[in-house]
């Protein structure tokens, strides 16, 4: 037969996708009904179908469904990596860096200590781990830095979903948690890009670290000074000129792929480029809510479940799983984030219960923890037992974040400024015109009436940066129709 994918390989791949999607979405629905993040169900689907469960109960069946053929596994891995890039793109879009400008004292200190304390405790934990848990004992510094970064990052998508479910997005607690979480995530991804660059070069010398830091800084600077304008102009041109359906969705994903390719070439990992692409695209005034929903649809329905299920497939709890190490890592992760973020919020002027709520909300690692774990495994930084331990940290912290936050917020009364915020939100919801992405075409013949019309329209769309008004001049002329002249 000619070279290419063999029929049996293609058949197995199609069956793998069908099985993973069905199991992941089914378990996501079950966990959602139990009050847990759906990502836990999607990850559990992979664990059940992998060597941890199905491999023990029916090893022949598990091997038939997921053969050890490298090509077969690589095809599935490509789809999973596309899901990871898409996930980081959406994470960047949903990360509102604007909140950093108005970051209050409580959010600033919660973010600062919420990053420093878990980073320090996890680094110390990685430094004292037995050598058998390290890929290369000589690279303990890289491993410890990676573990510290993995346990410092919070999961903004999971946190935002928990805050929405508990109706806390408009409360002061929710604002502080999101503001501190955005800072932690952005800092964490910067650190991870540097560590990934060092690991890719295979050495932990000062020169290698300097190269990674310089590459990351140069990329961020170029994006900040040039990339933002180019992407914004491109999205505006697409929005105004292109008539093909979902063109903005296509362009957004292509931008993510280009940014991912650039960061991969300079050695700071593709997912960081996708995250930065999301940050840039999210700042464009032409990015509409409908576009975000179109981007989110395939991700939530197909690519994210496959990625999380694939991450679960890589977990092997039956061989080499270190229970006590895993329990200790979970304790270090929870204690570091809870103590650090709570102490920072308390230092910033919040009360005891409010501070504890901040720490509880920021403790969730969710899907971001899985992304970091898989990056570490793919780069050869972590062993299979440590990969499983980091995955368990993501599961446990995401599972307990909601109940802890629900329990702590019961002791926090609604403040007067929060009540005023609720009232203004209710008024906006009853507004006559939904201003999101509104386009107004205003034909005029000039004069004071045209200026007055613009003055009347402007307040209606002032709250939407994506709204626009196009005024055009219409001249009156006469045309002959059946021998008579009529005004046109």
Residue, then its C-alpha position, 0 to 999 in steps of 0.5 A: x500500500x502507498x505510504x500514509x495512515x493505514x485503514x486500521x490506524x484511522x479506524x482506531x483513531x476514530x473509535x478513540x475519539x468517539x469513546x473519549x468524547x462520549x465518556x468525557x462529556x458524560x462524566x462531565x455532566x455527572x460531575x456538573x450535577x454533583x456541583x463539581x467542575x466538569x473538567x474533573x469528569x473529563x479528566x476522570x474519563x481518561x483515567x478510567x479508560x487508561x492503564x489505571x482502571x481499564x488496564x487493570x480490569x481488562x488489559x487486552x481490551x484497553x490495549x486494543x482501544x489504545x495500542x502502544x503503537x507510537x504513530x497511533x498515540x501521536x495522532x491522538x496527541x496532536x488533537x490533544x495539543x490543538x485542544x491545549x492551544x485552543x484552551x490557552x487562547x480562550x484563557x487569554x481572551x477571558x483574562x482581563x488585564x484591565x483589572x490590574x490597573x484598578x487592583x486594590x490593596x487586598x487583591x494586590x497582597x493576596x496575589x503577591x503572597x498567593x504566588x510567593x508562599x506556594x512557590x516557596x513551599x513547593x520549591x522546598x518540597x521539590x528540593x527534598x524529594x528522593x532522587x527516584x522521583x526525578x528524571x535527572x538528579x542533576x537537574x533538580x533545580x529545573x524540576x523544583x522551579x517547575x513544581x513551584x510554578x505548577x503549584x502557584x498557578x490558579x485556574x481562572x476558568x474554573x474559578x470564574x465558573x465557581x464564582x458564577x455558580x455561587x453568584x459572587x461575580x458582582x461581589x467584592x470577594x469575586x472582584x478580588x479573587x479574579x484580580x488576584x488570580x489574573x495576576x498570579x496566572x500571568x506571572x505563572x505563565x511568564x515563569x513557566x515559559x522561562x523554565x520551559x526554555x531552560x528545559x528545552x536547552x537541556x541545561x540550567x546554567x546562568x547563560x541558559x536562564x538568561x537566554x530564556x528570560x531575554x527571549x520571553x521579554x523580547x517576545x512580550x515587548x514586540x507583541x506589546x508595541x507592535x502585535x496589539x496594533x497589528x492584530x486590532x487592525x486585522x480584526x477591524x478589517x475582517x469585521x468591516x470587509x470580509x463577508x464569509x461567515x465566522x471569519x473572525x473565529x478563523x483569524x483568531x485561531x490562526x493568530x494563536x497558531x502563529x504566536x504559538x509557532x513563534x514561541x516554540x521556535x524561540x524555545x519558550x513553548x507554544x502554549x505561552x504564545x497561544x496565551x499571549x495571542x488570547x490576551x492580544x485578541x481580547x483587547x480588540x474592541x471588535x471582538x464581540x461576545x458572539x465571536x467568543x461564543x463561537x470560539x468557545x463552542x468547539x473547544x467546550x464540545x470537542x477539543x477540551x474534553x479530548x485534551x483533558x481525557x488524554x491527560x487522564x490517559x497518561x495517568x498510571x495509578x497502577x504502576x509507580x504511583x507514590x501515594x504518600x508523595x501525592x498526599x504530601x504534594x496536595x497538602x503543600x499545594x493547599x496550604x501554600x495557596x490558602x495561607x498565602x492568599x488569605x494572609x495577603x488579603x488580611x494584610x490588605x485590610x479584609x476581615x478573617x472570613x473575607x480573607x479565607x474566602x479569597x484563599x479558598x477561591x484561588x486554591x483551584x488549579x483546574x485545567x491549568x494545572x493539567x496543562x502545566x503537568x502535561x507540559x512537564x511530562x512532554x519536556x521530560x521535567x517530571x516523572x510519571x509518578x510526579x505527573x500523576x501527583x500534579x494531576x491529583x492536585x488539580x483534581x482535589x483543589x478544584x473539587x474543594x474550592x467550591x464547597x470551601x468558598x460556599x462555606x466561607x461566604x456564608x459568614x460575609x454580609x452584603x456590603x452597601x456598595x455591593x447592593x448598589x452594584x446589584x441595582x445598577x446591573x438590574x437597570x442595565x439588564x432592563x435597557x431598551x438597546x442591548x449595546x454589545x457590538x451594535x452597529x448604527x448606520x446613520x444616513x444624513x443630509x448634513x446640517x444641525x439635524x445630523x449633529x443632533x441625531x449623533x448626540x442622541x445615539x451616542x449615550x445609547x452605545x457609550x458603554x460598549x467599546x465594540x459599538x460603532x456609528x457610521x454617518x454617511x451623506x446622502x444627496x438628493x437628486x432627481x431622475x426621470x421615470x416614464x417621462x416625469x421627474x421624481x425626487x429620488 
